[in-house]
Structures are given as C-alpha cells and as structure tokens.
C-alpha cells in the first residue's frame, strides 16, 4: 500500500494558473491549472473505465478559481470553465507532481496524434 503524503501548503499563484503544493515529506510541486484540468480525476474526464477516458483539449488558458476542501483526504478544484467535479486526493496530487514530465509528454503526444491543440 502506498504511503499517504499530506500537504502542508496549497497555494494558488499566477492568477489561478498555478497550484503550489508542499507535502510533509518536503516534496514541492508547482502544478499548472491546465494539467490539473485535463487530467481531472472526474468521471467526466476519466470515464468509468480506461476505454471511456476523454482527451480534453483547448484548456491552455484555464485557471483555478476555488479550492474546496473535501474531508481530510482531498480537495475539489473549481476551474473558470466551470469544471468542478474532480476530487483531487493527496495521493493523486503527489502522483501528478512526481510524474508531471512523463504525464505531460504523454498528454501532448496524444493531442498531436489526434490533431488537437492545447
């Protein structure tokens, strides 16, 4: 079982385009709103299986307008395009930060393969 990393700070900057997350183990990640939006853990984006996952494009300028605590395990992010159904667990935020380069490269390659833009 994976250890849960607890955030000690969540802070928006760059007019909501960047979420700065500091974890209790000292890891610090700056997660772009665009990445968080297109990789939302919501059923709307992820579907209910891998086959249902949707590729989200056209979110280059999206911003986070609200961070809503969800229990003691996650936050719900509200974006200025009104997407607000993703529950970002501490584990998922840590995973996104730790593997951001690979996840982003995979995302942009998939966009390119399908002729879509950010």
Secondary structure by P-SEA (a helix, b strand, c coil): cbbbbbbcbbbbcccccbbbbbccccccccccaaaaaaaccccccccccccccccccccccccccccccccccbbbbbcccccccccccaaaaaaaaaaaaaaaaaaaaaaaaacccc
